[in-house]
């Protein structure tokens, strides 16, 4: 099939997602397909020589932009990155950007969760409100940048429940749900998750800028 100009169809534009998480790639690819966007989506694993970016920002948006910007500059392709975490109202929004290392070492989900529950042990149920937040950033090699955000509101359980998900999923019960995020199926979680909302909000931005 030829393009309207008489040549062959254009090769889909490459878009890089700053992650080595296959689940995130699958999630974004499904959202882009649903939006009818023809892009070649690859993860950071496609560029193993590019080092991971230090997340030195003080907001989710800053950290997402740092990662997307670095990948776009290094590869010459548009890049998307996200940063997310748990924000507890009674803690003034903490752990926030420190969610993955709340207990000291990065990525120790169990230690992070246990420390947070201990810190909230005296907090009454009505004051255990929290939300997951996600910022998704798009950076183009020409310096164009956009950031969108998504949130999942809920309350924090007093003990973990469920075996799905990761991080703080076993203690966040989404508003209107009787189960925690870790008790939802992947499809149920993606439909309401903060990252799903952010990625879906990014789709029209990608269509506008990459169309």
Secondary structure by P-SEA (a helix, b strand, c coil): ccccccccccccbbbbbccccaaaaaaaaaaaaaaccccccccccccccccccccccccaaaaaaaaaaaaaaacccbbbbbbcbbbbcccccccccccccccccccaaaaaaaaaaaaaccccccccbbbbbbbbbbbccccbbbbbbbbbbbbbbccccccccccccccccccccccccccccaaaaaaccaaaaaaaaaaaaaaaacc
